[in-house]
């Protein structure tokens, strides 16, 4: 975003005991109601999870906002049952689990903690 000269605007969602998609749906609707949003105050939403992205997309759809025509939406995880059609960042969940177990075994054996970075990949689909 910095390279493109764009500024970041953080929309933080409060944690609730309901689904993330329902929370993001409700919160985005309230946010847009407060903004009196015409035109929309953004043209893209970069969501921390696929589930948050789906709730945002539903809120936009209910307002007649075209995704990706008016607003691009991306998620993160690439969960098989949620990300169909969603532009998202894929992380290898099986590799995360295997690496976590290996790190746990190392820690139990007394090894010093170490940092591990696993690759992710952008999966472009219908929403961006």
C-alpha positions as CSV (number, residue, x, y, z in Angstrom):
1,X,0.0,0.0,0.0
2,X,2.9,2.4,0.8
3,X,4.4,1.8,-2.6
4,X,1.1,2.7,-4.2
5,X,0.8,5.8,-2.1
6,X,-2.3,4.5,-0.3
7,X,-3.0,5.0,3.4
8,X,-4.2,2.2,5.6
9,X,-7.5,2.6,7.5
10,X,-8.0,0.0,10.2
11,X,-11.5,-1.2,11.0
12,X,-11.2,-3.2,14.2
13,X,-13.9,-5.7,15.0
14,X,-14.8,-6.4,18.7
15,X,-14.7,-10.0,19.8
16,X,-18.2,-11.5,20.4
17,X,-19.4,-14.9,21.2
18,X,-20.8,-15.5,17.8
19,X,-19.4,-16.4,14.4
20,X,-16.8,-14.1,12.9
21,X,-18.8,-13.8,9.7
22,X,-21.9,-12.6,11.6
23,X,-19.8,-10.1,13.6
24,X,-18.2,-8.7,10.5
25,X,-21.6,-8.5,8.8
26,X,-23.1,-6.6,11.7
27,X,-20.1,-4.3,12.3
28,X,-19.6,-3.3,8.7
29,X,-23.3,-2.5,8.4
30,X,-23.1,-0.3,11.5
31,X,-19.9,1.3,10.3
32,X,-21.4,2.2,6.9
33,X,-24.6,3.5,8.6
34,X,-22.4,5.9,10.7
35,X,-20.5,7.1,7.6
36,X,-23.6,7.7,5.7
37,X,-21.6,5.9,3.1
38,X,-22.3,7.3,-0.4
39,X,-19.7,7.1,-1.9
40,X,-18.2,4.3,0.1
41,X,-15.2,5.4,2.2
42,X,-13.0,2.5,0.8
43,X,-12.6,0.5,-2.3
44,X,-11.1,-2.6,-0.8
45,X,-11.3,-4.7,2.4
46,X,-8.3,-6.9,3.4
47,X,-9.8,-9.2,6.0
48,X,-7.8,-11.2,8.6
49,X,-9.7,-14.4,7.9
50,X,-11.9,-15.9,5.2
51,X,-14.8,-16.0,7.6
52,X,-14.5,-12.2,8.2
53,X,-14.4,-11.6,4.5
54,X,-17.6,-13.6,3.9
55,X,-19.5,-11.6,6.5
56,X,-18.2,-8.3,4.9
57,X,-19.2,-9.5,1.4
58,X,-22.7,-10.4,2.6
59,X,-23.1,-6.9,4.2
60,X,-21.9,-5.3,0.9
61,X,-24.2,-7.4,-1.2
62,X,-27.2,-6.5,1.0
63,X,-26.4,-2.8,0.3
64,X,-26.2,-3.4,-3.4
65,X,-22.4,-3.0,-3.5
66,X,-20.8,-5.0,-6.2
67,X,-17.8,-7.2,-5.3
68,X,-15.2,-6.8,-6.8
69,X,-16.7,-4.0,-9.1
70,X,-17.0,-1.4,-6.4
71,X,-15.1,-3.0,-3.5
72,X,-12.5,-5.7,-3.6
73,X,-12.5,-8.2,-0.7
74,X,-9.7,-10.5,0.3
75,X,-9.5,-13.1,3.1
76,X,-6.7,-15.1,4.7
77,X,-6.5,-18.9,5.3
78,X,-8.0,-20.4,2.1
79,X,-10.2,-22.7,4.1
80,X,-11.7,-25.3,1.7
81,X,-15.3,-24.9,2.8
82,X,-15.3,-21.1,3.0
83,X,-13.0,-19.7,0.4
84,X,-14.7,-20.9,-2.8
85,X,-14.6,-17.9,-5.1
86,X,-12.9,-15.7,-2.5
87,X,-9.5,-14.1,-3.2
88,X,-7.4,-15.1,-0.2
89,X,-4.0,-15.8,1.1
90,X,-3.4,-19.5,1.4
91,X,-1.5,-20.9,4.3
92,X,-0.6,-24.6,4.5
93,X,-2.6,-25.6,7.5
94,X,-1.3,-29.2,7.5
95,X,2.3,-27.9,7.5
96,X,1.5,-25.4,10.3
97,X,0.2,-28.3,12.4
98,X,3.2,-30.5,11.6
99,X,5.7,-27.7,12.4
100,X,3.8,-26.9,15.6
101,X,4.1,-30.5,16.8
102,X,7.8,-30.6,15.9
103,X,8.4,-27.4,17.8
104,X,6.5,-28.7,20.8
105,X,8.5,-31.9,20.8
106,X,11.7,-29.8,20.7
107,X,10.5,-27.7,23.6
108,X,9.6,-30.7,25.6
109,X,13.1,-32.1,25.0
110,X,14.6,-28.8,26.3
111,X,15.6,-27.2,23.1
112,X,15.6,-23.4,22.9
113,X,12.7,-21.8,21.2
114,X,13.2,-20.9,17.5
115,X,11.4,-18.8,15.0
116,X,9.8,-20.5,12.0
117,X,8.3,-18.8,9.0
118,X,6.2,-20.8,6.6
119,X,5.3,-19.6,3.1
120,X,1.9,-18.2,2.0
121,X,0.5,-17.6,-1.4
122,X,-2.0,-15.2,-2.9
123,X,-4.9,-17.1,-4.5
124,X,-6.8,-14.7,-6.9
125,X,-10.4,-15.7,-7.4
126,X,-13.6,-13.7,-8.0
127,X,-13.5,-11.0,-5.3
128,X,-10.5,-8.9,-6.1
